[in-house]
């Protein structure tokens, strides 16, 4: 009887302990080591790091406040299976926040408008355009190049990056192109949302690249292939590929993935290069009536210029290990004058950020405000958020 009683006590004790134990979920700890608040950076959590096969039912909860974060799932390799979970925390200066990975239903997920958008635009030859709540851009494809080389209407020969000057938070790409196709207006005229009056031509626009050989810059032509990777509330991302091109006898192979995140004025260019250990990302000087400034220690070059009845600031920023120096390249040939950031290529990769601000958007009121933003952005990319994943015991 005594043995049976002891066994019963053990079973009851085990049951009580099991009931009192809370289920332990994986914790994601995010630390900001800088002395200002950080709000526009994306935390990327790979599926492999969570040891899970399906990300679709996961949520991210602030462990202290209980607030659910807006998330976005990304299929990075195009195989139909989601590979990454993104969220964009707000982290106070010199602080850390812990987030819990939880299981939630679709209806429980916080809703957010898809402000980060990109697409191929066949109705305007073959542009590829992208935007977020701050800025918009486009590049030009092989059909536009073919039209240029064969004297057809609507030609464009350029690997430069066009800036679309928007001053509203909501998406404008589809709306502006619809004006074009319906003949109901023109995106070259500002009706309150902004306009495209930023000339690119053969220039580098805002972030197109070149290879410098013997004091001369050599350029690629239009992109030849594209693939949309993701659009959503936090990020749009896509892939571009270019035909091999010549730089004074050197064959250059170029492709890139471009990301634009919510709240950013800068697109991230992750450029794959073969054939050169250095590239130069450029900013068009337009009428050469602006001012080129730069900071090699911070890793940026900028061009602030008058533009119609307003002003524009453009910039290239890169990690200190990537940013080599900068140059104002001023020549007589139309559109070939650019401010260049010279960037190191490491393991066939050069990562840099290119973007702009338009004074009418009221995001930055002056060149000084813009430069302060560049310095802050530089601090962020040189001191990324520290992300630690504390896995639950299996």
Number of C-alpha atoms within 10 A of each C-alpha: 6 7 8 9 9 11 12 12 12 12 10 12 12 11 11 11 10 11 10 8 8 8 9 13 16 15 21 23 18 20 19 22 18 18 10 14 14 19 14 18 21 18 19 15 17 17 15 10 11 18 9 9 11 12 18 15 11 17 24 24 19 18 16 10 8 11 12 17 18 18 21 21 23 23 14 16 10 13 8 9 15 19 19 18 21 20 19 20 18 14 21 17 14 13 14 16 17 19 25 21 21 15 14 13 10 12 7 10 16 12 12 11 10 18 23 27 27 28 22 20 17 11 11 15 20 17 20 22 21 27 30 33 22 25 29 28 24 19 23 27 26 21 21 22 23 16 16 16 12 9 9 11 10 12 17 24 20 26 26 28 27 25 28 24 26 27 23 16 15 16 23 25 22 14 10 19 17 16 13 16 12 9 9 9 14 17 21 15 12 14 10 9 17 20 19 18 16 18 14 23 19 20 26 28 30 28 32 24 27 22 23 17 13 7 8 11 16 16 20 22 19 24 24 15 13 18 15 19 20 21 25 21 21 27 28 26 24 21 17 20 18 20 16 14 17 15 19 13 8 13 13 19 18 21 22 20 19 21 22 28 27 25 18 19 25 27 26 23 21 17 21 18 20 17 17 18 15 21 21 25 27 33 32 28 26 21 12 14 11 16 15 22 16 21 16 15 12 19 27 29 30 28 23 23 20 16 17 9 7 11 17 23 24 27 30 30 31 28 22 19 12 20 27 18 19 24 16 18 16 13 10 7 7 11 19 20 22 24 29 28 31 25 26 22 21 15 10 16 19 23 21 24 25 25 25 28 27 25 21 16 19 11 14 18 14 16 19 10 11 22 21 12 14 22 15 16 23 21 16 19 16 15 13 15 20 12 17 12 17 15 15 12 8 5
